[in-house]
Amino acid sequence: VLSFDDQSPNGDQQWLGDGMADEILNVLAKVNGLQVTGKTSSFSFKGKNATIKEIGKALNVSTVLEGSVSKVGNKLRITAQLIDVETDKHLWSKKYDHQWGEIHSIIDEVAQGISKELINELSIKELEDIKINNVVDPEAYEYYLKGIHFALRKFFLSGYKEKYFTQSEEMFLKAISVDTAYIDAYAGLAKLYDIKSIDDIVSEKDIVYEKKRDSIINLGFKINTNSANLLAIKGSIIASKEKPYSFDSAFYYFAKAYRLNQNSEVTYMEITGTLTTYGLYHKVIAISERLLKTDPLNNLARLTEAYNFEHLGEYDKAVESYTKVLAIDNNDFWSIVGLFRIAVFIDHDKNKAKQLLIKMQELNPVHDKNYLQSFQAYLLAIDGNNVKALDLDRSYRTYSLLNMKEEALDLIEMMGVRTNYKDIYSYLNLKNNASTEFIRDEPKFRAILAKAKEVYEVRLAKYGHYFDD
């Protein structure tokens, strides 16, 4: 299901084209007998001049649904056509001229028409059951689609540009004001606040957005306790707390969310994000590769896979995955970040690293004042500007470039205990990361690694079997 083309007079309704295709895809994905490619892969062809045959080959599908949307006031025009990849012939097509309030019935009709064309043995009852389960107020639905467009399509993938956060927040709040029971809007806003609280590094804003996030989640659960997205976000929040049994509780929420909706982007992000933080990298890669089988051009899954390959010290695989992401979006901020680290610590290619840093600063200059300063420190350390490098960053990665063994060992020992061997202080990262190679034979490091391994093996035994199906 390709993203529907925006045919509006002002060309400003791609949010509708994406949302229309997304809803049809979600309905079709529940139909027994249909194998539907994930939306991220399908949407990756947006704005490109690929032929139907090229798309079919890339996605390994036999039919493609394409269409267009245009909304002027409350008047809505939608066209849809199902095309055979092999012959390039239209198997089914229809044009709709309706009011915006009929948007959900149009989606149902398109999904039913396609299913009837592709599956001959569907009964009338089965055909009638192919529909959106939860119909919401059309005005709220419009705001929600815009919120998703600005949040996951713009804010997160742009490296957290502030203007997209503001636009997304406004749309989600409007959706909730129109329909106070619209659970998806609560989940979208909660996730937006969650990302924002993490983005603000360490500041008072963290607490502000954490409180907003928690308040929205609590309001959402009063409406619906079975929202996969809210459950996954709640699990991630609990997992981040350093309290007894918090991880057990988190996995209760993750498992429930995964059962309810394995295809949710938010559920995927929360589960894999937590597993990465706790050092279960092989598990994350397995989940990502399972998703990539049905959604082969999913940049989020490919990026997540690459990051975990990097933590495992499998740098060739990491480069391959980062490069695949950039082949789809050559401005993907986080892939450039990953390739920068590899250029510095594996390839020792200072010139390449400098060019990648310039690219990052061009894409998101705001991060130059905080997140990217550590990268500037790496380059200063390579150039021998020790004092300036340490003024910007005192991580063990910077210490490794300056060959400061005692400082690196003391930091890793302290932070390993403080974080309970999470994230960059987890066992497999410490064991395989190029930045620890210069201290790997030190007795103190071997002792730290042994403690980290004990923690890792407990986590693996308790949680390594989750999400195997």
VEXROLO-669000 format. One record per residue (C-alpha): residue in three letters; x, y, z. Coordinates in steps of 0.001 Angstrom, whole numbers, padded with zeros to 6 digits, always signed. Example, Ala and Ser with C-alpha at 12.3 -4.5 7.8 and 13.67 -1.06 7.14 Angstrom:
<recs>
ALA+012300-004500+007800;SER+013670-001060+007140;
</recs>
This chain:
<recs>
VAL+000000+000000+000000;LEU+001790+003105-001230;SER+001302+006486+000396;PHE-001484+008229-001482;ASP-000341+011217-003543;ASP-001291+014685-002362;GLN-003368+016243-005134;SER-004649+019184-003082;PRO-004497+022663-004666;ASN-001797+023864-002255;GLY+000096+020573-002019;ASP-000055+020669+001788;GLN-001987+017500+002599;GLN+000583+014725+002538;TRP-000470+013975+006111;LEU-003783+012852+004636;GLY-002158+010722+001941;ASP-000024+008996+004552;GLY-002905+008561+006982;MET-005298+007215+004359;ALA-002815+004595+003170;ASP-001841+003723+006743;GLU-005431+003060+007789;ILE-006129+000909+004711;LEU-002923-001038+005362;ASN-003884-001636+009003;VAL-007288-003005+007998;LEU-005834-005234+005252;ALA-003115-006568+007558;LYS-005824-008246+009671;VAL-007310-010126+006723;ASN-006430-013831+006712;GLY-004865-014819+003412;LEU-003247-011466+002675;GLN+000456-010756+003231;VAL+000780-006978+003476;THR+004154-005230+003413;GLY+004762-002840+006313;LYS+004038+000824+005792;THR+007580+002099+006306;SER+008814+000110+003319;SER+005809+001030+001211;PHE+006057+004710+002102;SER+009769+004815+001253;PHE+008846+005145-002439;LYS+007080+008441-001816;GLY+008378+011136-004139;LYS+010412+008699-006199;ASN+009866+007775-009844;ALA+009988+004010-009337;THR+007795+001905-011617;ILE+005223-000558-010291;LYS+007497-003425-011368;GLU+010464-001920-009521;ILE+008370-001434-006388;GLY+006985-004964-006615;LYS+010464-006414-006970;ALA+011897-004382-004076;LEU+009046-005346-001735;ASN+008534-008876-003106;VAL+004797-008336-003677;SER+002465-009262-006542;THR+000061-006333-006301;VAL+000371-002656-005385;LEU-002309-000240-004201;GLU-001769+003384-005130;GLY-004034+006395-004972;SER-004426+010115-004477;VAL-006191+012445-002044;SER-007472+016003-002148;LYS-009398+017871+000517;VAL-010932+021305-000037;GLY-012912+022420+002981;ASN-015040+019403+003864;LYS-015048+018033+000334;LEU-012883+014988-000142;ARG-011774+013327-003362;ILE-009965+009999-003219;THR-008877+007705-006021;ALA-007507+004201-005517;GLN-006301+001526-007906;LEU-004971-001983-007346;ILE-002288-002867-009909;ASP-000841-006237-010900;VAL+002955-006022-010698;GLU+003621-008508-013497;THR+001232-007099-016110;ASP+000922-003496-014863;LYS-002847-003809-015354;HIS-005481-002373-013030;LEU-007277-005158-011173;TRP-009592-002780-009341;SER-010070+000987-009212;LYS-012517+003505-007836;LYS-012959+007240-007333;TYR-014743+008742-004348;ASP-016239+012227-004018;HIS-017545+012514-000470;GLN-017636+014711+002611;TRP-014754+014533+005094;GLY-017095+013003+007672;GLU-017341+009862+005506;ILE-013573+009200+005544;HIS-013830+005995+007587;SER-016501+004428+005389;ILE-014311+005144+002347;ILE-011366+003361+003992;ASP-013584+000364+004757;GLU-014891+000261+001188;VAL-011401+000378-000328;ALA-010154-002406+001977;GLN-013220-004546+001224;GLY-012906-004013-002538;ILE-009253-005070-002541;SER-009898-008097-000330;LYS-012764-009242-002531;GLU-010550-008935-005616;LEU-007632-010874-004119;ILE-009451-013515-002044;ASN-012245-015236-003938;GLU-013579-017377-001108;LEU-014515-014553+001290;SER-018048-014852+002675;ILE-020349-011844+002958;LYS-019856-011880+006753;GLU-016058-011987+006411;LEU-016193-009132+003932;GLU-018349-007011+006247;ASP-015874-007596+009088;ILE-013092-005935+007081;LYS-013364-002459+008541;ILE-011893+000015+010990;ASN-012720-001125+014510;ASN-012766+002236+016253;VAL-014377+005087+014328;VAL-013525+008523+015745;ASP-014694+012056+015148;PRO-013495+013104+011655;GLU-012169+016461+012890;ALA-010203+014798+015695;TYR-008947+012229+013198;GLU-007597+014989+010941;TYR-005699+016579+013828;TYR-004347+013187+014886;LEU-003009+012416+011404;LYS-001249+015770+011352;GLY+000194+015110+014822;ILE+001613+011758+013737;HIS+003010+013331+010577;PHE+004916+015972+012529;ALA+005947+013653+015399;LEU+007229+010373+013986;ARG+007806+011551+010413;LYS+009408+014894+011241;PHE+010417+015480+014885;PHE+012018+012123+015692;LEU+013676+011448+012346;SER+014986+015026+012000;GLY+017039+014748+015161;TYR+014435+016562+017308;LYS+013882+019902+015586;GLU+011856+022136+017874;LYS+009395+023415+015263;TYR+008143+019890+014574;PHE+007640+019246+018285;THR+005494+022381+018608;GLN+003416+021531+015539;SER+002876+017947+016644;GLU+001922+018885+020203;GLU-000636+021383+018921;MET-002279+018813+016653;PHE-002515+016080+019317;LEU-003991+018522+021836;LYS-006574+019655+019293;ALA-007485+016035+018553;ILE-008058+015368+022261;SER-010056+018595+022695;VAL-012416+017506+019905;ASP-012693+013882+021042;THR-011705+013424+024681;ALA-011935+009607+024347;TYR-009535+009382+021381;ILE-006970+006961+022847;ASP-004554+007052+019902;ALA-004171+010812+020321;TYR-003278+010341+024000;ALA-000680+007716+023046;GLY+000777+009960+020349;LEU+001075+012924+022712;ALA+002558+010765+025476;LYS+005230+009471+023119;LEU+005995+012989+021902;TYR+006521+014195+025483;ASP+008595+011110+026240;ILE+010964+011805+023346;LYS+011133+015470+024306;SER+012032+014685+027905;ILE+014936+012530+026732;ASP+016039+015086+024141;ASP+016464+017877+026669;ILE+019655+016233+028012;VAL+019750+017058+031741;SER+017643+020107+032531;GLU+014533+021286+034313;LYS+012629+020722+031079;ASP+013129+016980+031579;ILE+010920+017049+034657;VAL+008314+019246+032980;TYR+007868+016916+030018;GLU+008075+013792+032160;LYS+005180+015126+034252;LYS+003201+015972+031119;ARG+003882+012508+029710;ASP+002820+010735+032907;SER-000327+012846+033178;ILE-001373+012023+029605;ILE-000710+008296+030143;ASN-002837+008269+033303;LEU-005676+010051+031522;GLY-005386+007597+028622;PHE-005587+004534+030861;LYS-008799+005876+032402;ILE-010276+005641+028896;ASN-008709+002385+027671;THR-006408-000004+029539;ASN-005711-001996+026351;SER-003915+000589+024245;ALA-000777-001169+022962;ASN+001068+002113+022520;LEU+000307+003408+026006;LEU+001219+000045+027542;ALA+004561+000018+025721;ILE+005387+003586+026767;LYS+004440+002769+030366;GLY+006710-000269+030262;SER+009614+001819+029036;ILE+009116+004386+031788;ILE+009018+001706+034490;ALA+012133+000045+033063;SER+014025+003323+033377;LYS+013367+003471+037130;GLU+016082+002028+039314;LYS+013725+000251+041710;PRO+013429-003407+042767;TYR+011439-005491+040295;SER+010948-002525+037942;PHE+012171-004558+034985;ASP+009777-007410+035804;SER+006910-004943+035879;ALA+008083-003313+032650;PHE+008052-006631+030827;TYR+004498-007247+031950;TYR+003476-004114+030059;PHE+005730-004918+027076;ALA+004358-008440+026711;LYS+000757-007204+026843;ALA+001475-004449+024299;TYR+003216-006896+021969;ARG+000279-009318+022100;LEU-002151-006532+021286;ASN-000220-005066+018360;GLN+003139-006397+017172;ASN+003132-003995+014214;SER+002925-000769+016212;GLU+005908+001535+015639;VAL+005659+002843+019186;THR+005570-000672+020670;TYR+008604-001621+018607;MET+010500+001510+019664;GLU+009799+001071+023371;ILE+010606-002633+023535;THR+013796-002489+021479;GLY+014884+000724+023165;THR+014667-000886+026587;LEU+016323-004120+025469;THR+019176-002088+023966;THR+019609-000113+027178;TYR+019854-003351+029145;GLY+022397-004833+026760;LEU+020279-007567+025164;TYR+021533-006674+021701;HIS+021037-010055+020037;LYS+017379-009948+021055;VAL+016905-006519+019495;ILE+018518-007644+016256;ALA+016250-010713+016122;ILE+013108-008598+016626;SER+014298-006068+014047;GLU+015081-008713+011448;ARG+011662-010295+011985;LEU+010068-006917+011270;LEU+012303-006344+008251;LYS+011041-009549+006645;THR+007624-007981+006119;ASP+008822-004372+006071;PRO+012220-004579+004321;LEU+012719-000839+003880;ASN+011788+000115+007442;ASN+014452+002665+008338;LEU+013658+002642+012041;ALA+014186-001123+012285;ARG+017302-000973+010112;LEU+018727+001879+012182;THR+018003+000027+015425;GLU+019667-003079+014042;ALA+022736-001071+013014;TYR+023099+000520+016453;ASN+023000-002873+018134;PHE+025516-004337+015678;GLU+027766-001428+016637;HIS+027446-002281+020340;LEU+028377-005877+019584;GLY+031510-004761+017770;GLU+030148-006089+014459;TYR+031147-002922+012655;ASP+030957-004220+009080;LYS+027324-005184+009633;ALA+026658-001850+011325;VAL+028097+000073+008374;GLU+026055-002019+005959;SER+022836-001284+007848;TYR+023574+002422+008319;THR+024357+002665+004614;LYS+021046+001012+003709;VAL+019221+003593+005798;LEU+021030+006438+004041;ALA+020234+004909+000641;ILE+016581+005560+001470;ASP+017120+008863+003295;ASN+020527+010445+002785;ASN+019819+012953+005569;ASP+019095+010409+008286;PHE+020683+012082+011308;TRP+021257+008994+013438;SER+022873+006924+010690;ILE+025355+009738+010135;VAL+026035+009715+013891;GLY+026753+005986+013765;LEU+029068+006270+010776;PHE+030867+009136+012517;ARG+031662+006971+015540;ILE+032924+004196+013277;ALA+035047+006662+011268;VAL+036679+007857+014508;PHE+037187+004643+016463;ILE+037429+001930+013789;ASP+038589+003513+010555;HIS+040643+006252+012232;ASP+039626+008454+009313;LYS+039754+011998+010680;ASN+038788+013695+007417;LYS+035719+011508+006946;ALA+034715+012095+010558;LYS+035008+015868+010116;GLN+032777+015786+007045;LEU+030181+013704+008879;LEU+030210+016115+011830;ILE+029665+019053+009481;LYS+026715+017190+007977;MET+025224+016602+011430;GLN+025585+020260+012338;GLU+023894+021290+009095;LEU+020994+018929+009721;ASN+020490+019951+013330;PRO+022617+022848+014603;VAL+020735+022907+017931;HIS+022486+019734+019005;ASP+025843+021441+018436;LYS+025537+022980+021913;ASN+025004+019739+023788;TYR+024745+016330+022133;LEU+027348+016997+019434;GLN+029947+018558+021692;SER+031250+015114+022602;PHE+031886+014492+018895;GLN+033807+017748+018675;ALA+035836+016526+021638;TYR+036787+013350+019767;LEU+038200+015350+016870;LEU+040059+017702+019216;ALA+041568+014675+020981;ILE+042709+013232+017648;ASP+044360+016572+016853;GLY+046148+016549+020199;ASN+044106+019353+021770;ASN+043784+017510+025060;VAL+042665+020408+027248;LYS+039956+021581+024847;ALA+038768+018024+024304;LEU+038393+017408+028044;ASP+036595+020721+028484;LEU+033884+019404+026160;ASP+033693+015754+027140;ARG+035026+013359+029764;SER+033570+010072+028569;TYR+035618+006903+028352;ARG+035540+007276+024583;THR+037389+010591+024805;TYR+039751+009088+027385;SER+040505+006246+024963;LEU+041568+008703+022261;LEU+043857+010401+024791;ASN+045127+007052+026171;MET+044050+008054+029693;LYS+043734+004567+031192;GLU+043262+005325+034861;GLU+040631+007954+034199;ALA+038734+005607+031853;LEU+038876+002718+034332;ASP+037693+004862+037237;LEU+034812+006244+035185;ILE+033690+002849+033897;GLU+033890+001345+037376;MET+031830+004173+038889;MET+029240+004363+036093;GLY+028935+000601+035807;VAL+027810+000399+039425;ARG+025693+003555+039200;THR+023811+002403+036092;ASN+023814-001280+037056;TYR+025750-001978+033859;LYS+023279-000508+031395;ASP+023601+001153+028017;ILE+027267+001844+027114;TYR+028276+000223+030408;SER+026544-003080+029655;TYR+028591-006248+029345;LEU+028634-006875+025605;ASN+029354-003254+024777;LEU+032245-003061+027234;LYS+033562-006353+025910;ASN+033368-005499+022202;ASN+033523-001719+021929;ALA+036618-000382+020196;SER+036865+002368+022827;THR+037706-000146+025557;GLU+040370-002000+023587;PHE+043188+000080+025095;ILE+042289-001101+028624;ARG+041053-004605+027858;ASP+044078-006335+029377;GLU+044036-004271+032568;PRO+043180-006350+035686;LYS+040775-003666+036901;PHE+038883-003745+033613;ARG+038673-007540+033654;ALA+037158-007356+037154;ILE+034597-004764+035988;LEU+033768-006914+032965;ALA+033214-009965+035171;LYS+030655-008049+037269;ALA+028942-006741+034138;LYS+028759-010286+032781;GLU+027016-011556+035906;VAL+024318-008895+035545;TYR+023944-009604+031825;GLU+023518-013349+032317;VAL+020745-012809+034871;ARG+018911-010485+032459;LEU+019375-012896+029576;ALA+017998-015818+031569;LYS+014951-013864+032760;TYR+014050-011895+029638;GLY+015870-013473+026728;HIS+012882-015656+025790;TYR+010430-012768+025424;PHE+009093-011918+021945;ASP+010416-015141+020383;ASP+007277-015817+018349;
</recs>
